[in-house]
Amino acid sequence: MTCKEQLGLDRDMFVALANLMVERNLLSDGRYVKVYEQLGICLFILAKGDSYRDASDRFKHSPSTICHYYFHIVLDALVALSCDIIRPHRDLTEMSPEVVNSSKYWPYFKDAVGDLDGTHIEASVNDAKGVPFRNRKGTKSWNVLAACSLDRMYTFLNVGWEGSAHDVTVWKDSLTQAKYGFPHPPEG
Protein backbone atom coordinates (compact mmCIF):
# COMPACT_ATOMS: atom_id res chain seq x y z
CA MET A 1 0.00 0.00 0.00
CA THR A 2 1.24 3.47 -0.81
CA CYS A 3 1.26 6.54 1.38
CA LYS A 4 -1.29 8.12 -0.98
CA GLU A 5 -3.73 5.21 -0.51
CA GLN A 6 -3.35 5.09 3.28
CA LEU A 7 -3.10 8.78 4.19
CA GLY A 8 -4.46 10.67 1.20
CA LEU A 9 -1.09 12.40 0.56
CA ASP A 10 1.95 11.38 -1.40
CA ARG A 11 5.12 10.77 0.62
CA ASP A 12 6.83 14.09 -0.18
CA MET A 13 3.72 16.09 0.76
CA PHE A 14 3.37 14.11 4.02
CA VAL A 15 7.00 14.82 4.98
CA ALA A 16 6.64 18.51 4.06
CA LEU A 17 3.45 18.80 6.15
CA ALA A 18 5.07 17.13 9.15
CA ASN A 19 8.15 19.35 8.90
CA LEU A 20 5.98 22.47 8.57
CA MET A 21 4.04 21.54 11.70
CA VAL A 22 7.30 21.06 13.63
CA GLU A 23 8.73 24.37 12.32
CA ARG A 24 5.61 26.24 13.46
CA ASN A 25 5.63 24.50 16.86
CA LEU A 26 2.22 22.98 16.23
CA LEU A 27 3.44 19.43 16.90
CA SER A 28 6.34 17.93 18.79
CA ASP A 29 7.58 14.42 19.45
CA GLY A 30 5.81 12.68 22.30
CA ARG A 31 7.40 10.34 24.78
CA TYR A 32 6.68 7.27 22.65
CA VAL A 33 5.17 8.64 19.44
CA LYS A 34 7.09 10.82 16.98
CA VAL A 35 5.50 13.62 14.93
CA TYR A 36 5.40 11.51 11.75
CA GLU A 37 3.40 8.79 13.48
CA GLN A 38 1.06 11.32 15.14
CA LEU A 39 0.32 12.90 11.77
CA GLY A 40 -0.01 9.46 10.17
CA ILE A 41 -2.58 8.37 12.76
CA CYS A 42 -4.74 11.45 12.19
CA LEU A 43 -4.52 11.34 8.40
CA PHE A 44 -5.22 7.59 8.41
CA ILE A 45 -8.46 8.17 10.31
CA LEU A 46 -9.46 11.14 8.14
CA ALA A 47 -8.53 9.60 4.79
CA LYS A 48 -9.97 6.15 5.38
CA GLY A 49 -12.91 7.14 7.55
CA ASP A 50 -11.83 4.40 9.94
CA SER A 51 -12.60 4.19 13.64
CA TYR A 52 -10.18 4.81 16.48
CA ARG A 53 -10.15 1.04 17.05
CA ASP A 54 -9.04 0.42 13.44
CA ALA A 55 -6.28 2.99 13.89
CA SER A 56 -5.24 1.42 17.19
CA ASP A 57 -4.93 -1.98 15.48
CA ARG A 58 -2.90 -0.45 12.67
CA PHE A 59 -0.57 1.71 14.82
CA LYS A 60 -0.45 -0.53 17.93
CA HIS A 61 -1.56 2.07 20.48
CA SER A 62 -4.62 1.98 22.72
CA PRO A 63 -7.83 3.50 21.30
CA SER A 64 -7.96 5.99 24.18
CA THR A 65 -4.42 7.19 23.42
CA ILE A 66 -5.26 7.63 19.75
CA CYS A 67 -8.67 9.24 20.32
CA HIS A 68 -8.07 11.49 23.28
CA TYR A 69 -4.55 12.49 22.55
CA TYR A 70 -2.92 12.17 19.15
CA PHE A 71 -5.93 12.54 16.87
CA HIS A 72 -7.18 15.71 18.57
CA ILE A 73 -3.74 17.29 18.90
CA VAL A 74 -3.02 16.82 15.20
CA LEU A 75 -6.52 17.92 14.23
CA ASP A 76 -6.08 21.14 16.23
CA ALA A 77 -2.71 21.67 14.51
CA LEU A 78 -4.31 21.16 11.08
CA VAL A 79 -7.01 23.70 11.91
CA ALA A 80 -4.38 26.22 13.07
CA LEU A 81 -2.40 25.64 9.88
CA SER A 82 -5.46 25.87 7.63
CA CYS A 83 -5.59 29.68 7.80
CA ASP A 84 -2.13 29.80 6.21
CA ILE A 85 -2.64 27.07 3.63
CA ILE A 86 -6.19 27.68 2.37
CA ARG A 87 -6.16 31.12 0.79
CA PRO A 88 -6.57 32.75 -2.60
CA HIS A 89 -3.67 31.74 -4.83
CA ARG A 90 -3.79 35.09 -6.62
CA ASP A 91 -4.94 38.61 -5.93
CA LEU A 92 -8.74 38.88 -5.89
CA THR A 93 -8.52 42.02 -8.05
CA GLU A 94 -7.23 39.89 -10.96
CA MET A 95 -9.90 38.52 -13.22
CA SER A 96 -9.90 34.76 -13.67
CA PRO A 97 -8.69 33.69 -17.14
CA GLU A 98 -11.57 31.20 -17.23
CA VAL A 99 -14.01 34.11 -17.18
CA VAL A 100 -12.09 36.53 -19.39
CA ASN A 101 -11.49 33.99 -22.15
CA SER A 102 -15.00 32.56 -22.22
CA SER A 103 -17.90 34.11 -24.10
CA LYS A 104 -20.15 31.90 -21.97
CA TYR A 105 -19.11 33.70 -18.75
CA TRP A 106 -18.00 37.15 -19.91
CA PRO A 107 -19.46 39.76 -19.11
CA TYR A 108 -21.94 38.04 -16.77
CA PHE A 109 -19.33 37.05 -14.17
CA LYS A 110 -16.87 39.91 -14.75
CA ASP A 111 -17.08 41.05 -11.10
CA ALA A 112 -17.24 37.60 -9.50
CA VAL A 113 -14.32 36.43 -7.35
CA GLY A 114 -15.53 32.88 -6.79
CA ASP A 115 -18.25 30.54 -5.63
CA LEU A 116 -19.65 30.00 -2.16
CA ASP A 117 -21.67 27.00 -1.02
CA GLY A 118 -22.49 25.00 2.05
CA THR A 119 -22.73 21.27 2.56
CA HIS A 120 -23.34 18.78 5.31
CA ILE A 121 -20.83 16.08 6.23
CA GLU A 122 -21.96 13.10 8.28
CA ALA A 123 -20.99 13.37 11.95
CA SER A 124 -20.49 10.59 14.47
CA VAL A 125 -21.68 12.03 17.76
CA ASN A 126 -23.18 10.11 20.69
CA ASP A 127 -26.89 10.57 21.32
CA ALA A 128 -26.38 12.52 24.55
CA LYS A 129 -24.52 15.30 22.72
CA GLY A 130 -26.02 14.75 19.27
CA VAL A 131 -29.15 16.92 19.38
CA PRO A 132 -27.52 20.09 17.95
CA PHE A 133 -25.94 18.01 15.19
CA ARG A 134 -29.28 16.82 13.79
CA ASN A 135 -29.94 18.57 10.49
CA ARG A 136 -33.32 19.18 8.89
CA LYS A 137 -33.34 15.63 7.52
CA GLY A 138 -32.88 14.19 11.01
CA THR A 139 -29.35 12.86 10.51
CA LYS A 140 -26.29 14.02 12.44
CA SER A 141 -23.95 16.21 10.43
CA TRP A 142 -21.47 19.09 10.39
CA ASN A 143 -22.48 22.21 8.47
CA VAL A 144 -19.51 23.23 6.29
CA LEU A 145 -19.07 26.43 4.27
CA ALA A 146 -16.65 26.34 1.33
CA ALA A 147 -15.52 29.01 -1.11
CA CYS A 148 -13.50 28.47 -4.25
CA SER A 149 -12.13 30.61 -7.02
CA LEU A 150 -13.57 30.38 -10.52
CA ASP A 151 -10.70 28.10 -11.51
CA ARG A 152 -11.86 25.58 -8.87
CA MET A 153 -9.23 26.21 -6.17
CA TYR A 154 -10.49 26.27 -2.58
CA THR A 155 -9.92 29.65 -0.99
CA PHE A 156 -11.85 29.25 2.27
CA LEU A 157 -13.39 26.58 4.55
CA ASN A 158 -15.36 26.95 7.76
CA VAL A 159 -15.82 23.55 9.38
CA GLY A 160 -17.25 22.77 12.78
CA TRP A 161 -20.79 24.06 12.91
CA GLU A 162 -23.47 21.64 14.08
CA GLY A 163 -25.88 20.37 11.42
CA SER A 164 -28.78 22.32 12.95
CA ALA A 165 -27.00 25.64 12.29
CA HIS A 166 -28.48 27.56 9.37
CA ASP A 167 -26.23 28.31 6.40
CA VAL A 168 -26.62 32.07 6.94
CA THR A 169 -25.37 31.69 10.53
CA VAL A 170 -22.21 29.93 9.33
CA TRP A 171 -21.72 32.54 6.58
CA LYS A 172 -22.16 35.52 8.94
CA ASP A 173 -19.71 33.93 11.40
CA SER A 174 -17.18 33.50 8.58
CA LEU A 175 -17.55 37.14 7.54
CA THR A 176 -17.37 38.70 10.99
CA GLN A 177 -14.70 36.61 12.76
CA ALA A 178 -11.26 37.88 11.75
CA LYS A 179 -9.67 34.61 12.98
CA TYR A 180 -11.09 32.79 9.94
CA GLY A 181 -9.44 35.11 7.41
CA PHE A 182 -12.37 35.12 4.98
CA PRO A 183 -11.12 36.37 1.58
CA HIS A 184 -13.17 39.54 1.16
CA PRO A 185 -13.45 40.84 -2.40
CA PRO A 186 -11.90 44.22 -3.17
CA GLU A 187 -13.95 47.36 -2.55
CA GLY A 188 -15.83 48.81 -5.47
LOGUVO-744836 format. One record per residue: residue number from 0; residue in one letter; x, y, z of N, C-alpha, C in turn. Coordinates in steps of 0.2 Angstrom, whole numbers, plus 5000, padded with zeros to 4 digits. Each point is the difference from the previous one (the first is absolute). Layout:
N
+-----+---------+------+------+------+-------+-------+-------+------+------+------+
| num | residuo | n.c1 | n.c2 | n.c3 | ca.c1 | ca.c2 | ca.c3 | c.c1 | c.c2 | c.c3 |
+-----+---------+------+------+------+-------+-------+-------+------+------+------+
| NUM |       A |    X |    Y |    Z |     X |     Y |     Z |    X |    Y |    Z |
...
+-----+---------+------+------+------+-------+-------+-------+------+------+------+
//
This chain:
188
+-----+---------+------+------+------+-------+-------+-------+------+------+------+
| num | residuo | n.c1 | n.c2 | n.c3 | ca.c1 | ca.c2 | ca.c3 | c.c1 | c.c2 | c.c3 |
+-----+---------+------+------+------+-------+-------+-------+------+------+------+
|   0 |       M | 5004 | 4994 | 5000 |  4996 |  5006 |  5000 | 5004 | 5006 | 5000 |
|   1 |       T | 4998 | 5005 | 4996 |  5004 |  5006 |  5000 | 4998 | 5005 | 5005 |
|   2 |       C | 5004 | 5005 | 5001 |  4998 |  5006 |  5005 | 4994 | 5003 | 4998 |
|   3 |       K | 4999 | 5001 | 4993 |  4995 |  5004 |  4997 | 4993 | 4996 | 5002 |
|   4 |       E | 5000 | 4993 | 4999 |  4994 |  4996 |  5001 | 4999 | 5000 | 5008 |
|   5 |       Q | 5004 | 5000 | 5004 |  4999 |  4999 |  5007 | 4999 | 5007 | 5004 |
|   6 |       L | 5003 | 5005 | 4998 |  5000 |  5007 |  5003 | 4997 | 5005 | 4996 |
|   7 |       G | 4999 | 4999 | 4993 |  4997 |  5005 |  4996 | 5005 | 5006 | 4998 |
|   8 |       L | 5006 | 4999 | 5001 |  5006 |  5004 |  4998 | 5005 | 4996 | 4997 |
|   9 |       D | 5004 | 5003 | 4995 |  5006 |  4996 |  4998 | 5005 | 5001 | 5005 |
|  10 |       R | 5005 | 4996 | 5000 |  5006 |  5000 |  5005 | 5003 | 5007 | 5001 |
|  11 |       D | 5002 | 5003 | 4995 |  5003 |  5006 |  5000 | 4996 | 5006 | 5004 |
|  12 |       M | 4993 | 5000 | 4998 |  4996 |  5004 |  5003 | 4999 | 4999 | 5007 |
|  13 |       F | 4999 | 4994 | 5002 |  5000 |  4998 |  5007 | 5006 | 5002 | 5004 |
|  14 |       V | 5006 | 4999 | 4997 |  5006 |  5002 |  5004 | 5000 | 5008 | 5001 |
|  15 |       A | 4998 | 5003 | 4994 |  5000 |  5008 |  5000 | 4995 | 5002 | 5005 |
|  16 |       L | 4994 | 4997 | 5001 |  4995 |  5002 |  5005 | 5003 | 4999 | 5007 |
|  17 |       A | 5003 | 4994 | 5001 |  5002 |  4999 |  5007 | 5006 | 5005 | 5002 |
|  18 |       N | 5004 | 5001 | 4995 |  5006 |  5005 |  5002 | 4997 | 5007 | 5001 |
|  19 |       L | 4995 | 5002 | 4996 |  4997 |  5006 |  5001 | 4997 | 5001 | 5007 |
|  20 |       M | 4996 | 4995 | 5002 |  4997 |  5000 |  5007 | 5005 | 5000 | 5005 |
|  21 |       V | 5006 | 4997 | 4999 |  5005 |  5000 |  5005 | 5003 | 5007 | 5000 |
|  22 |       E | 5002 | 5003 | 4994 |  5003 |  5007 |  5000 | 4995 | 5005 | 5003 |
|  23 |       R | 4994 | 4999 | 4999 |  4995 |  5005 |  5003 | 4998 | 4999 | 5008 |
|  24 |       N | 5003 | 4995 | 5002 |  4999 |  4998 |  5007 | 4993 | 4997 | 5001 |
|  25 |       L | 4997 | 4997 | 4995 |  4993 |  4998 |  5001 | 5000 | 4993 | 5003 |
|  26 |       L | 5005 | 4996 | 4998 |  5001 |  4993 |  5003 | 5007 | 4999 | 5002 |
|  27 |       S | 5001 | 4996 | 5005 |  5007 |  4998 |  5002 | 5000 | 4992 | 5002 |
|  28 |       D | 5005 | 4997 | 5000 |  5001 |  4993 |  5001 | 4997 | 4999 | 5007 |
|  29 |       G | 4996 | 4995 | 5001 |  4998 |  4997 |  5006 | 5005 | 4996 | 5004 |
|  30 |       R | 4998 | 4997 | 5005 |  5005 |  4996 |  5004 | 5001 | 4993 | 4996 |
|  31 |       Y | 4995 | 4998 | 4997 |  5000 |  4993 |  4996 | 4999 | 5001 | 4993 |
|  32 |       V | 4996 | 5005 | 4998 |  4998 |  5001 |  4993 | 5003 | 5006 | 4997 |
|  33 |       K | 5003 | 5000 | 4995 |  5003 |  5005 |  4996 | 4995 | 5004 | 4996 |
|  34 |       V | 5002 | 5006 | 4997 |  4995 |  5004 |  4997 | 4998 | 4997 | 4993 |
|  35 |       Y | 5004 | 4996 | 4997 |  4998 |  4997 |  4994 | 4994 | 4994 | 5001 |
|  36 |       E | 5001 | 4997 | 5006 |  4995 |  4995 |  5001 | 4994 | 5003 | 5003 |
|  37 |       Q | 5000 | 5006 | 5004 |  4994 |  5004 |  5002 | 4996 | 5002 | 4994 |
|  38 |       L | 5004 | 5003 | 4995 |  4997 |  5002 |  4994 | 4997 | 4995 | 4996 |
|  39 |       G | 5003 | 4994 | 4999 |  4998 |  4994 |  4997 | 4994 | 4997 | 5003 |
|  40 |       I | 4999 | 5000 | 5006 |  4994 |  4998 |  5004 | 4994 | 5004 | 4998 |
|  41 |       C | 5001 | 5007 | 5000 |  4994 |  5004 |  4999 | 4998 | 5000 | 4993 |
|  42 |       L | 5005 | 5000 | 4995 |  4998 |  5000 |  4993 | 4997 | 4993 | 4998 |
|  43 |       F | 5003 | 4995 | 5003 |  4997 |  4993 |  4999 | 4992 | 5000 | 5002 |
|  44 |       I | 4999 | 5003 | 5005 |  4993 |  5000 |  5003 | 4996 | 5004 | 4995 |
|  45 |       L | 5002 | 5006 | 4998 |  4997 |  5005 |  4996 | 4999 | 4997 | 4993 |
|  46 |       A | 5005 | 4997 | 4997 |  5000 |  4998 |  4993 | 4996 | 4994 | 4999 |
|  47 |       K | 5001 | 4995 | 5005 |  4996 |  4994 |  4999 | 4993 | 5000 | 5003 |
|  48 |       G | 4999 | 5005 | 5004 |  4993 |  5000 |  5004 | 5000 | 4994 | 5005 |
|  49 |       D | 5006 | 4998 | 5002 |  5000 |  4994 |  5005 | 4999 | 5002 | 5007 |
|  50 |       S | 4998 | 4996 | 5004 |  4999 |  5001 |  5007 | 5007 | 5000 | 5004 |
|  51 |       Y | 4999 | 5003 | 5006 |  5006 |  5000 |  5004 | 5003 | 4993 | 5002 |
|  52 |       R | 4995 | 4995 | 5000 |  5002 |  4993 |  5001 | 5004 | 4998 | 4994 |
|  53 |       D | 4998 | 5001 | 4994 |  5004 |  4998 |  4994 | 5007 | 5003 | 5000 |
|  54 |       A | 5000 | 5007 | 5002 |  5007 |  5003 |  5000 | 5004 | 4997 | 5006 |
|  55 |       S | 4997 | 4998 | 5005 |  5004 |  4997 |  5006 | 5003 | 4993 | 4998 |
|  56 |       D | 4996 | 4996 | 4996 |  5002 |  4994 |  4997 | 5006 | 5001 | 4996 |
|  57 |       R | 4999 | 5005 | 4995 |  5006 |  5002 |  4995 | 5006 | 5002 | 5003 |
|  58 |       F | 4999 | 5005 | 5005 |  5006 |  5004 |  5003 | 5002 | 4997 | 5007 |
|  59 |       K | 4997 | 4995 | 5002 |  5002 |  4996 |  5007 | 5000 | 5005 | 5006 |
|  60 |       H | 4995 | 5004 | 5000 |  4999 |  5004 |  5006 | 4993 | 4999 | 5003 |
|  61 |       S | 4999 | 5002 | 5006 |  4993 |  4999 |  5003 | 4995 | 5005 | 4996 |
|  62 |       P | 4994 | 4998 | 5000 |  4995 |  5005 |  4997 | 4999 | 5006 | 5003 |
|  63 |       S | 5001 | 5000 | 5007 |  4999 |  5006 |  5004 | 5006 | 5005 | 4999 |
|  64 |       T | 5006 | 4997 | 4999 |  5006 |  5004 |  4998 | 4999 | 5003 | 4993 |
|  65 |       I | 4998 | 4996 | 4996 |  4999 |  5003 |  4993 | 4994 | 5005 | 5000 |
|  66 |       C | 4994 | 4999 | 5003 |  4995 |  5004 |  5000 | 5001 | 5007 | 5004 |
|  67 |       H | 5002 | 4999 | 5006 |  5000 |  5005 |  5004 | 5006 | 5005 | 5000 |
|  68 |       Y | 5005 | 4997 | 4997 |  5006 |  5003 |  5000 | 5003 | 5002 | 4993 |
|  69 |       Y | 5002 | 4995 | 4996 |  5003 |  5002 |  4994 | 4996 | 5002 | 4994 |
|  70 |       F | 4994 | 4997 | 5000 |  4995 |  5003 |  4994 | 4998 | 5007 | 5001 |
|  71 |       H | 4998 | 5002 | 5006 |  4998 |  5007 |  5002 | 5006 | 5005 | 5000 |
|  72 |       I | 5006 | 4998 | 5002 |  5005 |  5004 |  4999 | 5002 | 5002 | 4993 |
|  73 |       V | 5000 | 4995 | 4996 |  5002 |  5001 |  4993 | 4994 | 5004 | 4997 |
|  74 |       L | 4994 | 4998 | 5001 |  4994 |  5004 |  4997 | 5000 | 5007 | 5002 |
|  75 |       D | 5002 | 5002 | 5006 |  5001 |  5007 |  5002 | 5005 | 5003 | 4996 |
|  76 |       A | 5006 | 4997 | 4999 |  5005 |  5002 |  4997 | 4999 | 5002 | 4992 |
|  77 |       L | 4996 | 4995 | 4997 |  4997 |  5001 |  4993 | 4996 | 5006 | 5000 |
|  78 |       V | 4995 | 5001 | 5005 |  4996 |  5005 |  5000 | 5004 | 5007 | 5000 |
|  79 |       A | 5005 | 5000 | 5005 |  5004 |  5006 |  5000 | 5004 | 5002 | 4994 |
|  80 |       L | 5002 | 4994 | 4997 |  5004 |  5001 |  4993 | 4996 | 5002 | 4994 |
|  81 |       S | 4993 | 4998 | 5001 |  4996 |  5001 |  4994 | 4999 | 5008 | 4998 |
|  82 |       C | 5001 | 5004 | 5005 |  4999 |  5007 |  4998 | 5006 | 5003 | 4996 |
|  83 |       D | 5006 | 4996 | 5000 |  5005 |  5002 |  4996 | 5000 | 4996 | 4993 |
|  84 |       I | 4997 | 4994 | 5000 |  5001 |  4996 |  4994 | 4994 | 5002 | 4995 |
|  85 |       I | 4994 | 5000 | 5003 |  4994 |  5001 |  4996 | 4999 | 5008 | 4999 |
|  86 |       R | 5002 | 5002 | 4994 |  4999 |  5008 |  4999 | 5000 | 5001 | 4992 |
|  87 |       P | 4998 | 5005 | 4998 |  5000 |  5002 |  4993 | 5007 | 4999 | 4997 |
|  88 |       H | 5001 | 4997 | 4995 |  5007 |  4999 |  4997 | 5002 | 5005 | 4995 |
|  89 |       R | 4995 | 5005 | 4999 |  5002 |  5006 |  4997 | 4996 | 5006 | 5003 |
|  90 |       D | 5002 | 5006 | 4998 |  4996 |  5006 |  5002 | 4993 | 5000 | 4998 |
|  91 |       L | 4995 | 5001 | 5004 |  4993 |  5000 |  4999 | 4998 | 5006 | 4995 |
|  92 |       T | 5005 | 5005 | 4999 |  4998 |  5005 |  4995 | 5002 | 4998 | 4993 |
|  93 |       E | 5004 | 4994 | 4999 |  5001 |  4997 |  4993 | 4994 | 4997 | 4998 |
|  94 |       M | 4998 | 5000 | 4994 |  4994 |  4997 |  4997 | 5003 | 4993 | 4998 |
|  95 |       S | 4996 | 4995 | 5001 |  5002 |  4993 |  4999 | 5000 | 4999 | 4992 |
|  96 |       P | 5005 | 4997 | 4998 |  5001 |  4998 |  4992 | 4994 | 4996 | 4998 |
|  97 |       E | 4997 | 4996 | 5004 |  4994 |  4996 |  4998 | 4994 | 5004 | 4998 |
|  98 |       V | 4999 | 5006 | 5003 |  4995 |  5005 |  4999 | 5002 | 5004 | 4994 |
|  99 |       V | 5006 | 5003 | 5000 |  5002 |  5005 |  4995 | 5000 | 4996 | 4993 |
| 100 |       N | 5002 | 4994 | 5000 |  5001 |  4997 |  4993 | 4993 | 4996 | 4998 |
| 101 |       S | 4995 | 5001 | 5003 |  4994 |  4996 |  4999 | 4994 | 5004 | 4998 |
| 102 |       S | 4997 | 5000 | 4994 |  4994 |  5004 |  4998 | 4994 | 4997 | 5004 |
| 103 |       K | 5001 | 4994 | 5003 |  4994 |  4998 |  5004 | 5000 | 5003 | 5007 |
| 104 |       Y | 5005 | 5002 | 5003 |  5000 |  5004 |  5006 | 5001 | 5007 | 5000 |
| 105 |       W | 5004 | 5003 | 4995 |  5001 |  5007 |  4999 | 4994 | 5003 | 4997 |
| 106 |       P | 4997 | 5005 | 5002 |  5002 |  5005 |  5005 | 4996 | 4998 | 5007 |
| 107 |       Y | 4996 | 4995 | 5000 |  4995 |  4998 |  5005 | 5004 | 4999 | 5007 |
| 108 |       F | 5006 | 4997 | 5000 |  5003 |  4999 |  5006 | 5007 | 5005 | 5001 |
| 109 |       K | 5000 | 5005 | 4996 |  5006 |  5005 |  5000 | 5002 | 5002 | 5007 |
| 110 |       D | 4995 | 5001 | 5005 |  5002 |  5002 |  5006 | 5000 | 4995 | 5006 |
| 111 |       A | 4999 | 4994 | 4998 |  5000 |  4994 |  5005 | 5007 | 4998 | 5002 |
| 112 |       V | 5001 | 4998 | 5006 |  5006 |  4998 |  5002 | 5000 | 4993 | 5002 |
| 113 |       G | 4995 | 4997 | 5000 |  4999 |  4992 |  5001 | 4993 | 4998 | 5002 |
| 114 |       D | 5000 | 4994 | 5002 |  4994 |  4997 |  5002 | 5000 | 4998 | 5007 |
| 115 |       L | 4994 | 5000 | 5003 |  4999 |  4999 |  5007 | 4994 | 4995 | 5001 |
| 116 |       D | 5001 | 4995 | 5004 |  4995 |  4995 |  5001 | 5001 | 4996 | 5007 |
| 117 |       G | 4994 | 4998 | 5002 |  5001 |  4996 |  5006 | 4998 | 4993 | 4999 |
| 118 |       T | 5002 | 4995 | 5004 |  4998 |  4993 |  5000 | 5000 | 4997 | 5007 |
| 119 |       H | 4997 | 4994 | 5000 |  5000 |  4997 |  5007 | 5004 | 4994 | 4999 |
| 120 |       I | 5005 | 4998 | 5005 |  5004 |  4994 |  5000 | 4998 | 4996 | 5006 |
| 121 |       E | 4999 | 4994 | 4999 |  4997 |  4995 |  5005 | 5005 | 5001 | 5007 |
| 122 |       A | 4996 | 5000 | 5005 |  5004 |  5001 |  5007 | 4998 | 4994 | 5004 |
| 123 |       S | 5006 | 4997 | 5004 |  4999 |  4995 |  5004 | 5000 | 5003 | 5007 |
| 124 |       V | 4994 | 5001 | 5003 |  5000 |  5003 |  5007 | 4995 | 4996 | 5004 |
| 125 |       N | 5002 | 4999 | 5006 |  4995 |  4996 |  5004 | 4993 | 5003 | 5001 |
| 126 |       D | 4995 | 4996 | 5002 |  4994 |  5003 |  5001 | 4999 | 5005 | 5005 |
| 127 |       A | 5004 | 5000 | 5005 |  4999 |  5005 |  5006 | 5002 | 5007 | 4997 |
| 128 |       K | 5005 | 5000 | 4996 |  5002 |  5006 |  4998 | 4998 | 5002 | 4992 |
| 129 |       G | 4996 | 4995 | 4997 |  4999 |  5001 |  4993 | 4994 | 5004 | 4998 |
| 130 |       V | 4996 | 5003 | 5005 |  4994 |  5004 |  4998 | 5002 | 5006 | 4995 |
| 131 |       P | 5005 | 5004 | 5002 |  5001 |  5005 |  4996 | 5003 | 4998 | 4993 |
| 132 |       F | 5002 | 4994 | 4999 |  5003 |  4998 |  4994 | 4995 | 4997 | 4995 |
| 133 |       R | 4994 | 5000 | 5002 |  4995 |  4997 |  4996 | 4998 | 5006 | 4995 |
| 134 |       N | 5000 | 4998 | 4994 |  4998 |  5005 |  4994 | 4993 | 4999 | 4999 |
| 135 |       R | 4998 | 5004 | 4995 |  4992 |  5000 |  4998 | 4998 | 4993 | 4998 |
| 136 |       K | 5004 | 4996 | 4998 |  4998 |  4993 |  4998 | 5000 | 4995 | 5005 |
| 137 |       G | 5003 | 5002 | 5006 |  5000 |  4996 |  5006 | 5006 | 4996 | 5001 |
| 138 |       T | 5005 | 5001 | 4996 |  5006 |  4996 |  5001 | 5005 | 5005 | 5003 |
| 139 |       K | 5005 | 4997 | 5003 |  5006 |  5004 |  5003 | 5005 | 5002 | 4995 |
| 140 |       S | 5001 | 5007 | 5000 |  5005 |  5002 |  4995 | 5004 | 5006 | 5003 |
| 141 |       W | 5005 | 5002 | 4996 |  5004 |  5006 |  5001 | 4997 | 5005 | 4994 |
| 142 |       N | 4999 | 5006 | 5002 |  4999 |  5005 |  4994 | 5006 | 5003 | 4998 |
| 143 |       V | 5002 | 5000 | 4994 |  5006 |  5002 |  4997 | 4999 | 5005 | 4995 |
| 144 |       L | 5004 | 5006 | 5000 |  5000 |  5005 |  4995 | 5006 | 5000 | 4996 |
| 145 |       A | 5000 | 5000 | 4994 |  5006 |  5000 |  4996 | 4999 | 5005 | 4994 |
| 146 |       A | 5006 | 5003 | 4999 |  5000 |  5005 |  4994 | 5006 | 4998 | 4996 |
| 147 |       C | 4999 | 5001 | 4993 |  5005 |  4998 |  4996 | 5001 | 5006 | 4994 |
| 148 |       S | 5006 | 5000 | 4997 |  5000 |  5005 |  4995 | 4997 | 4997 | 4994 |
| 149 |       L | 4999 | 5004 | 4995 |  4997 |  4998 |  4993 | 5004 | 4995 | 4997 |
| 150 |       D | 5007 | 4999 | 5001 |  5004 |  4994 |  4997 | 5000 | 4994 | 5005 |
| 151 |       R | 4995 | 5000 | 5004 |  4999 |  4994 |  5005 | 5005 | 4999 | 5005 |
| 152 |       M | 5003 | 5005 | 5003 |  5005 |  4999 |  5005 | 4996 | 5002 | 5007 |
| 153 |       Y | 5001 | 4996 | 5005 |  4997 |  5002 |  5006 | 5003 | 5006 | 5003 |
| 154 |       T | 4996 | 5005 | 5002 |  5003 |  5006 |  5003 | 4998 | 5001 | 5007 |
| 155 |       F | 4995 | 4996 | 5003 |  4998 |  5001 |  5006 | 4996 | 4994 | 5002 |
| 156 |       L | 5000 | 4998 | 5007 |  4996 |  4995 |  5003 | 4998 | 5002 | 5007 |
| 157 |       N | 4994 | 4999 | 5002 |  4998 |  5001 |  5007 | 4997 | 4993 | 5002 |
| 158 |       V | 5003 | 4996 | 5004 |  4998 |  4994 |  5002 | 4999 | 5000 | 5007 |
| 159 |       G | 4995 | 4997 | 5003 |  4999 |  4999 |  5007 | 4993 | 5002 | 5003 |
| 160 |       W | 4996 | 5002 | 4995 |  4993 |  5002 |  5003 | 4996 | 4994 | 5000 |
| 161 |       E | 4995 | 5000 | 5005 |  4996 |  4994 |  5000 | 4995 | 5000 | 4994 |
| 162 |       G | 4997 | 4994 | 4999 |  4996 |  5000 |  4994 | 4993 | 5004 | 5001 |
| 163 |       S | 4998 | 5002 | 5006 |  4994 |  5004 |  5001 | 5001 | 5007 | 4998 |
| 164 |       A | 5007 | 5002 | 5000 |  5001 |  5007 |  4998 | 4998 | 5002 | 4993 |
| 165 |       H | 4997 | 5006 | 5000 |  4998 |  5002 |  4993 | 5006 | 5002 | 4996 |
| 166 |       D | 4999 | 4999 | 4993 |  5006 |  5003 |  4996 | 5002 | 5007 | 5001 |
| 167 |       V | 4995 | 5004 | 5001 |  5001 |  5007 |  5001 | 5004 | 5002 | 5006 |
| 168 |       T | 4999 | 4996 | 5005 |  5003 |  5000 |  5007 | 5008 | 4999 | 4999 |
| 169 |       V | 5001 | 4995 | 4996 |  5007 |  4998 |  4999 | 5003 | 5005 | 4995 |
| 170 |       W | 4997 | 5003 | 4995 |  5002 |  5005 |  4996 | 5002 | 5006 | 5004 |
| 171 |       K | 4995 | 5002 | 5004 |  5001 |  5007 |  5004 | 5006 | 4999 | 5004 |
| 172 |       D | 5001 | 4994 | 5004 |  5005 |  4999 |  5004 | 5007 | 5000 | 4996 |
| 173 |       S | 5000 | 4997 | 4994 |  5006 |  5001 |  4996 | 5002 | 5007 | 4998 |
| 174 |       L | 4995 | 5004 | 4999 |  5001 |  5007 |  4998 | 5003 | 5004 | 5005 |
| 175 |       T | 4997 | 4999 | 5006 |  5001 |  5004 |  5006 | 5006 | 4999 | 5004 |
| 176 |       Q | 5002 | 4993 | 5001 |  5006 |  4998 |  5004 | 5006 | 5001 | 4996 |
| 177 |       A | 5004 | 5004 | 5002 |  5007 |  5001 |  4997 | 5004 | 4994 | 5000 |
| 178 |       K | 4999 | 4996 | 5005 |  5005 |  4994 |  5001 | 4999 | 4995 | 4994 |
| 179 |       Y | 4994 | 5000 | 4996 |  5000 |  4996 |  4995 | 5003 | 5002 | 4993 |
| 180 |       G | 5001 | 5007 | 5000 |  5004 |  5003 |  4994 | 4996 | 4999 | 4994 |
| 181 |       F | 4993 | 5001 | 5000 |  4996 |  5000 |  4994 | 5003 | 5004 | 4994 |
| 182 |       P | 5001 | 4998 | 4994 |  5002 |  5004 |  4995 | 4995 | 5005 | 4997 |
| 183 |       H | 5000 | 5006 | 5003 |  4995 |  5005 |  4998 | 5002 | 5002 | 4993 |
| 184 |       P | 4995 | 5001 | 4995 |  5002 |  5003 |  4994 | 5002 | 5007 | 5001 |
| 185 |       P | 5003 | 5003 | 4995 |  5002 |  5007 |  5000 | 4995 | 5005 | 5000 |
| 186 |       E | 5001 | 5006 | 5003 |  4994 |  5005 |  5000 | 4999 | 5002 | 4993 |
| 187 |       G | 4993 | 5002 | 4999 |  4999 |  5003 |  4994 | 4995 | 4996 | 4996 |
+-----+---------+------+------+------+-------+-------+-------+------+------+------+
//
